[in-house]
């Protein structure tokens, strides 16, 4: 059974940090998406997705991350990933998703780059 995901958000400067925990798979990705979608639309300038609490991610989770990036583009915000677990980072690199989703090691590093 999939680990129930959660998304906790915190405003920082002109954006927000969304900490995702649990599994992002075909069962849970719709729940994560619904929690993230409003946050992305409501952000001022950027969204930092902290994935350090993600225990598993399949292709549905990867698709959800790409949709989040597209939603951020439509909202004229920048979406970046931080704390990407090694297995997920490898998947992002193998699929080329790391070319459209910018990845930073930590939230602090992303905030520095984004000016938040």
C-alpha positions in Angstrom: 0.0 0.0 0.0 1.3 3.5 -0.9 2.5 5.8 1.8 0.0 8.7 2.1 1.7 11.8 0.7 1.6 15.3 2.3 2.6 18.7 1.2 3.5 21.4 3.7 3.9 24.9 2.4 5.7 28.0 3.8 5.9 31.5 2.3 9.4 32.9 1.9 9.9 36.3 0.3 8.4 36.3 -3.1 7.7 32.6 -3.2 7.1 29.5 -1.2 8.6 26.3 -0.2 6.5 23.1 -0.6 7.8 20.1 1.3 6.6 16.9 -0.2 6.7 13.7 1.8 5.6 10.2 1.2 5.2 8.4 -2.1 4.5 9.9 -5.5 3.1 7.1 -7.6 0.0 6.4 -9.7 -2.2 6.2 -6.6 -0.9 9.3 -4.7 0.2 11.7 -7.4 -3.3 13.1 -7.9 -3.5 13.9 -4.2 0.0 15.6 -4.4 -1.1 17.5 -7.5 -4.2 18.9 -6.0 -2.3 20.1 -3.0 0.4 21.7 -5.1 -1.6 23.2 -7.9 -3.2 26.0 -5.8 0.2 26.8 -4.2 1.8 27.2 -7.6 -0.9 29.4 -9.0 -0.8 31.5 -5.8 2.9 32.0 -5.7 4.4 35.4 -6.5 7.7 34.6 -8.1 9.0 31.1 -7.3 8.1 27.7 -5.9 10.8 25.5 -4.3 9.7 21.9 -4.2 11.6 20.2 -1.4 11.5 16.5 -2.2 13.8 15.3 0.6 10.8 13.5 2.2 9.8 11.6 -0.9 10.3 7.8 -0.3 9.3 6.6 -3.8 8.5 8.1 -7.2 7.3 6.3 -10.3 6.4 7.6 -13.8 3.1 9.1 -12.6 5.1 11.1 -10.0 7.6 12.2 -12.6 4.7 13.3 -14.8 3.2 15.2 -11.9 6.5 17.1 -11.4 6.6 18.0 -15.1 3.0 19.2 -14.9 3.9 21.3 -11.9 6.7 22.9 -13.9 4.3 23.7 -16.8 1.8 25.2 -14.3 4.5 27.4 -12.9 5.4 28.6 -16.4 1.8 29.4 -17.1 1.6 31.3 -13.8 4.9 33.2 -14.6 6.6 31.6 -11.6 9.8 29.5 -11.5 9.6 26.0 -10.1 12.8 24.4 -8.8 13.5 21.1 -7.0 15.6 20.6 -3.9 16.5 17.6 -1.7 16.0 15.2 -4.6 16.6 11.6 -3.4 19.5 9.9 -5.4 17.2 7.4 -7.2 14.8 10.1 -8.3 17.7 12.4 -9.4 18.9 9.5 -11.6 15.5 9.1 -13.1 15.3 12.8 -13.8 18.7 12.7 -15.5 18.0 9.6 -17.5 14.7 11.0 -18.8 16.1 14.5 -19.5 13.6 16.0 -17.1 16.6 17.6 -15.3 16.9 19.8 -18.4 13.5 21.5 -17.7 13.3 21.1 -14.0 16.1 22.9 -12.2 17.6 21.1 -9.3 19.4 22.4 -6.3 20.8 20.5 -3.3 19.2 22.5 -0.6 16.3 25.0 0.0 18.9 27.5 1.1 20.9 27.2 -2.1 17.7 27.6 -4.2 16.7 30.7 -2.2 20.1 32.2 -2.8 19.9 31.6 -6.5 16.2 32.8 -6.8 16.8 35.8 -4.6 14.3 34.7 -2.0 
